[in-house]
């Protein structure tokens, strides 16, 4: 239970800035808010972790709590100001759609599966080989050095597994640990990886609705949620979810 609130805070670190940034993108701003959440999470993670990387590498800014919260807060504030200044008109109410019961049952089932992944994320440590050998190790290097240019990743005299792997997710992982004030053995960051699953389902649902209609969207989401490659397959699921979600933005 001690990991639940910090884990949720880690998810909100990327989700809230992402929601702020979606206000600036008309196609995303026009979406119903549940489908908008999937894009918001990916956009927020990319923007927050990307800005931390750029600020650290180009300007020497430390990856510490105040800098992380300041960057995320700016993105949230930009979205709020944009809505207050440029989008004062109320949104038009949406008409109710058919298939309400089927839609509700589908959403309930997908939510149940997603909560199962979150429950595993907040109660168990990382057990996958790649997660321990690459992502978590790189996140530790970055957090300890306070910069993406950690000496252990740049100097040939150190032996590091895959030192040139992209640092976006390790930076995001280090940011969650930093704002939570967690020690290096904490697994509060795992909820961020679990969030890729509902983000994938929401983006898949949105695309299927626009291309084939609501019934096809429900079926596509259920098929994806029932695939072990996206859910509980230890070594392949996180990689598959993150790869597919990254290709959507």
Secondary structure, DSSP 4 states (H G I P E B T S, - for coil): -TTHHHHHHHHHHHHHHHHHHHTT-HHHHTS-HHHHHHHHHHHHHHHHHHHHHHHHHHH-----HHHHHHHHHHHHHHHHHHHHHH--SPPPPPPP-S-HHHHHHHHHHHHHHHHHHHHHHHHS---SHHIIIIIHHHHHHHHHHTSTT-HHHH-TTS--TTTTS--HHHHHHHHHHHHHT--TT--TTHHHHHHHHHHHHHHHHHHHHHHH-HHHHHHHHHHHHT-TTTTT-HHHHHHHHHHHHHTT-
